[in-house]
Amino acid sequence: MKDNREAAVAAAVILVGFGIVAFFLPRVMLAVGEFSTVAAGVVAVAFVALFFLIFWARTWWQQRRGRRNGG
């Protein structure tokens, strides 16, 4: 039960963090887009990729920690 609660809290923190970044993402993209439209596209792709990468890394870390603790 404790693990489920910790996972839910961690997921909520990650989602809120990404929500805040997503709120400012259009402004960031417009600012970067004045420099280069390709760079603005890279920022958007990096944001989406980072979202999945963080959840993947968290899952990987939890599985690794479980093996070390005999799980």
N, C-alpha and C positions, 0 to 999 in steps of 0.2 A: 504494500500500500504506500509506503514511504517513497519507494522508487517511482511509482506512478505520479505522485504529487510533485516530486522533484522534476520529473520530465515535463509535466504540465506547466510548472512555473518557468522552467528554462525555455520551453517553446513560446510561452506568452511573452517573456522578456525579449526573445529574439524577434518575434512578430511585431511587438511594439517598437523596438528599435528600427526595424526595417520600415515600419509604417511612418515613423518620423522622417527617416531618410527619403522615403518615397514622396512625402509631402513636399520636400525641398528639391527633389530631383528635377522637375521642370525648370526651375530657376537655374540650377547648376548646368543643365543641358543647354539652356539659352546662353548662359555666360560662356561655356566652353564652345558652343556653336559659333559664337562670334569669332573665335580663333580658328576653328576648323569643324566643319560639319561631320567629318569622319571621326574626329575625336569625340564629338558629342554622341555619336552612335556607339562608340567603344565604351563610353561611360554607361550608357543604358544597358548594353550587353553585359558589362562587368557587374552592374547592380543585380541583374537577374541571375547571372552565374554565381555570384557571391551568396545569394539567398540559398540556393541549393547546396553550394559547397559547405556552408556553415552547418546545415542540417546533416549532411553526409559526414563531416568531420566529427560532429557530436556523436553520431551513431557509432562511428569507427572507434572513437575514444571510449565510449561506454562498453562496447564489446571487448575491447582490449583490457579495460579495467576489470571486467567480469572474469576474463580468463585468468588474470593475475590473482584474483581473489578466490579462485577455485570455483567460479560459477559456470 
